[in-house]
């Protein structure tokens, strides 16, 4: 496949996926990632903290492979529904 055919093929793939694919492609180009690929993981979200100033409410996001191996954990104050914690 020559470069013109490759570009035409890419345009067809993007048009079939709609705006979402196009937005993802633009974001990936902007960030210039080293690697980007789809993966299957299990996401577990826990609410931690009691809401005090010393121990604010946060959400712990943990990611596991499909065979149960822990891959990563991160904390943030945004709930799974996308709202910031007000507690």
N, C-alpha and C positions, 0 to 999 in steps of 0.2 A: 504494500500500500504506500503510495507516494504521499508527500506532506499535504498536498491539496486534498486528497481523499481522506486523510486522517482528520483534517480540520472539519471537513464536511460531515464525517461520521460523528465527531465530537459534538457538533452543532445539533445533529439529529438526536443524540442521546440526551442532551440537555433539554431540548424542546419536549421530549416525551415525559421527562420527570417534572416539568413545570418549574415554577419559581424557586422551590426549595432546593433543587439540585443546583440551580444557577447560583443561589445565595451561598450554598456550601462551597462551591467551587471558587467563588470570589473571595470568601473568607479564607480558604486555604491558600490561595495565591497571595493574599495580603499578609498572612502570617508567615508564609514560606516555611512550612513544617519540614522536618527531616523525614518523617514517615507519617502517613495518614491512611488508615485502613479500618474497615468495619470489624468489630469483634463482639463476641457474645460474652456477657458477664452477668453476674447476679449482683444487684445493688441492694444494700441493706441500709436503712436510715433509722437512726435512733436519736431521740431527743435527750440531751444531757444538760445538766446544770439545774439549779433551783430558782434561778431568776434574780438572785441577789447580786449586788455590785461585785462581790468577790467571785461569784460563780454564776455568770450570766447564762441564760438559756442559749444553747447552740444545737446545731444538728450535725451529727456525726454520720458521714457518708462513707460506707465501707464497700469495697468491690472485691468479689470473689470469682475465680474461674468456675466453669461449669462442673469441675470435679472437686470444688470446695477449697481450693488453695486461695488464701488471702493475697490480694494483689496490691491494694492501696487503701488508705484511709485519709479523709480530709474533714475539716470542721468549717462550718460557716453559720451565719445567722439567718440564712434563707431556708424556709421550710420546703418540703417536697412540692408543695403547691405553688411555690414561687413567691410567697409573701414573707417579708422580713418579720422576725419575731418581735412582738411588742411587750413580751413579758419581762 
